[in-house]
Amino acid sequence: MSSCATVCVVIINKRNREKVIKLRGTEEQVPGVAASSYLNTAPLIWSFSRGSRRGAVDLIDAVPARCASLLTTGEVDAALVPVIEYQRMSEVVVVPDVCVGSLQRVRSVVLVIKVETLKDVRRLALDQSSRTSASLLKIIFREFLGFEPEWHPAAPDVSRMLEKNDGALIIGDPAMTFAREGLRVFDLAALWREHTGLGFVFAMWMMRADASPAARRIDFASARDEGLARTDEIVDFYSPLLGLEREDLRTYLRENISFSMNDEMRAGLNLYFELAHKHGIIPAVKPLKTIDA
């Protein structure tokens, strides 16, 4: 699909100040798109924020849980949403094969504990910006460890989370930058693989079933490919923000995170949904309906 820049012009309607697309003699409102600005999403949104598709969408920065809410209420046409929310939302479709996932070790979704072993955990703080990861952690404890601690929602601050809790779930950039001295850190994708032998999908692009034609023309796969081709730019931008070495970030984006879904990750996603239903996290399991289906 050609970039929107080759067929359209983004303008401002002076009467209502809404951005619109002038497309071959017609006008359409610019699609609203929500995604977090975490490093793990950067290759998926770089084309929209700093690349060839800049201005083609109204890009809103929101934590993953907020992205789901914005899509549900119709404030955006599409969003990068925690996958568990697909099972709770109606009238949405997913963009096939574009995702934030991991085959081995994700590094940016971690459980931190201050006790000796996972069996010693009694109270856990959950990063409020997480939904898929929180559900995954509950499945790991219920299905694989055979018990369940108390859960306590909290802001993503490891030190404060551990003041009254034995452990903390933290996601995104904060999961890569906190001080680890004296703590035990468990990678959730690695734990999932240890128990299932499968990869894991954390988030996917989702779109409202009644999204506008302009929204349906967004080529998320090509945007991802452009972002991956500009990995060095992304690394240059995030390295000073996160205080991490460039090579470390490059490895993270190229080896830890998977932005395309293979058969192993699809199997992991299906098993995750089945276990979420088994343990009462979702009421039922519905198959993924893709935008081109």
Helices and strands as residue ranges (DSSP letters): G 4-6, E 8-12, E 19-23, E 26-29, E 32-35, G 39-41, H 42-49, E 58-61, H 64-72, E 78-82, G 83-87, E 92-102, E 109-113, G 118-120, E 123-127, H 132-139, I 140-145, E 150-154, H 158-161, E 167-171, H 174-177, E 184-187, H 188-196, E 200-208, H 213-216, H 220-229, H 231-242, H 246-251, I 252-256, E 258-260, H 263-278
